[in-house]
Amino acid sequence: MRLCCKIFLYFICSLLLLASAGCGTYFKQFGRILPERDVTNAFETYQIDSALRYYISGSDACPNAIIGLHRTYSLESTLWKQVEMTSPRLRDLVENMQSMERPQFGFTLFDNKGNRIGVWYSILTAPTSIRMVNDHTVVIPTPDLDTYESFHKGGNSEREE
């Protein structure tokens, strides 16, 4: 009976070790999103960074979020709309977002290796994630289409990715 228990215990430990190794590999694909006052300031003073490609999510007039992704990265998504960003266009977008009477914030986007890959601008309750497909391809889910409404309700809407 003791031999059977030892074999069972080794089996369980092996399974746990394999599962934790798999999770570690899975989570190594994810980047980070950190708030940054300088990014907020850049959006709110309508500064365009020529090293970035800009995308919007939601309405063309009042997007739920704006991202700027470094040109060396490609975005794997059909939901983000790439826009030719100019300072006047950014001003219109930011002012329209601010007209929703929700505070907007800027964030820096980092890949899974800690490299700065872009910027994000939205309300605080427009959650997303960054998953690296490979060294230069990234998946960034768009915020909910009802981002501003769910903020008003307390931010408890269901997300669909």
C-alpha positions in Angstrom: 0.0 0.0 0.0 2.8 2.4 0.8 4.4 1.9 -2.7 1.1 2.7 -4.3 0.7 5.9 -2.2 4.3 7.0 -3.2 3.6 6.4 -6.8 0.3 8.4 -6.6 2.1 11.2 -4.8 4.9 11.4 -7.4 2.2 11.4 -10.1 0.3 14.3 -8.5 3.5 16.3 -8.0 4.6 15.7 -11.6 1.2 16.9 -12.8 1.4 20.1 -10.6 4.9 20.8 -11.9 3.9 20.4 -15.5 0.8 22.6 -15.0 2.8 25.3 -13.3 5.4 25.2 -16.0 2.7 25.5 -18.7 1.1 28.5 -16.9 4.5 30.2 -16.6 5.0 29.8 -20.3 1.5 31.2 -21.0 1.9 34.2 -18.8 5.3 35.0 -20.4 3.4 36.1 -23.5 1.7 39.0 -21.8 2.9 42.6 -21.6 2.0 45.4 -19.1 0.0 48.6 -19.2 1.1 51.2 -16.8 -0.4 54.7 -16.1 1.9 57.6 -17.1 1.3 61.3 -16.6 3.5 62.2 -19.5 1.4 60.1 -21.9 -1.8 61.7 -20.6 -0.2 65.1 -21.1 0.9 64.2 -24.7 -2.6 63.2 -25.6 -4.2 66.2 -24.0 -1.7 68.6 -25.7 -2.3 66.8 -29.0 1.3 65.7 -29.5 1.8 63.2 -32.3 4.7 60.8 -32.2 5.9 59.9 -35.7 7.3 56.6 -34.5 3.8 55.4 -33.7 0.9 54.1 -35.8 -2.4 55.3 -34.3 -5.6 53.3 -33.9 -9.0 54.0 -32.5 -11.7 51.7 -31.1 -15.4 52.5 -31.2 -16.9 55.6 -32.8 -14.9 57.5 -35.4 -15.9 60.8 -33.7 -15.7 59.7 -30.0 -13.6 56.5 -29.6 -13.6 54.4 -26.5 -9.8 54.3 -26.7 -6.9 55.5 -28.8 -3.6 53.6 -29.0 -0.3 54.5 -30.6 1.8 51.4 -31.4 5.4 51.6 -32.4 5.9 51.1 -36.1 8.1 48.0 -35.6 5.1 46.2 -34.1 2.0 45.0 -36.0 -1.4 44.8 -34.4 -3.3 41.6 -34.9 -6.9 42.8 -34.8 -9.8 43.6 -37.1 -11.6 45.7 -34.5 -9.0 48.6 -34.1 -9.2 51.1 -36.9 -5.9 52.6 -38.1 -6.1 56.4 -38.5 -3.7 58.9 -40.0 -3.2 61.0 -37.0 -2.6 64.7 -37.1 -2.6 67.2 -34.3 -6.0 68.6 -35.2 -7.5 65.1 -35.6 -6.1 64.1 -32.2 -7.5 67.3 -30.7 -11.0 66.5 -32.0 -10.8 62.9 -30.7 -9.5 63.8 -27.3 -12.0 66.7 -26.9 -14.9 64.4 -27.9 -13.8 61.8 -25.5 -13.5 64.4 -22.7 -17.0 65.6 -23.6 -18.3 62.3 -22.2 -17.6 63.8 -18.8 -15.4 60.8 -17.8 -11.8 61.4 -16.8 -9.3 60.1 -19.4 -5.9 58.7 -18.7 -2.7 57.9 -20.6 -0.9 54.6 -20.2 2.4 53.2 -21.6 2.2 49.8 -23.3 5.1 47.3 -22.7 5.7 44.0 -24.4 6.5 40.8 -22.5 10.2 41.7 -22.3 9.6 45.1 -20.8 10.2 47.1 -24.0 8.0 50.2 -24.5 5.8 49.5 -27.5 3.2 52.2 -27.4 0.7 54.3 -25.6 -3.0 54.1 -24.7 -5.6 56.8 -23.9 -9.1 56.0 -22.4 -11.1 56.1 -19.3 -9.7 54.1 -16.4 -12.4 51.4 -16.6 -11.7 50.5 -20.2 -9.6 47.4 -19.4 -7.5 45.5 -21.9 -4.5 43.3 -22.0 -1.4 42.9 -24.2 -0.5 39.5 -25.6 2.6 39.0 -27.7 2.1 36.6 -30.6 5.8 36.8 -31.5 8.5 39.4 -31.1 6.8 42.0 -33.3 3.1 41.0 -33.4 0.7 42.0 -30.6 -2.9 41.4 -29.7 -4.6 44.2 -27.8 -8.4 43.6 -27.2 -10.6 46.6 -27.7 -12.6 48.0 -24.8 -16.3 47.2 -24.6 -18.5 49.1 -27.1 -20.5 50.5 -24.2 -17.4 51.7 -22.3 -18.9 55.0 -21.3 -22.2 53.6 -20.4 -20.6 50.8 -18.2 -18.6 53.5 -16.5 -21.8 55.2 -15.5 -23.2 51.9 -14.2 -20.1 51.2 -12.2 -18.0 49.4 -14.7 -19.7 46.0 -14.4 -20.3 45.2 -18.0 -19.3 41.8 -19.6 -16.2 41.9 -21.9 -16.0 40.0 -25.1 -12.6 39.3 -26.6 
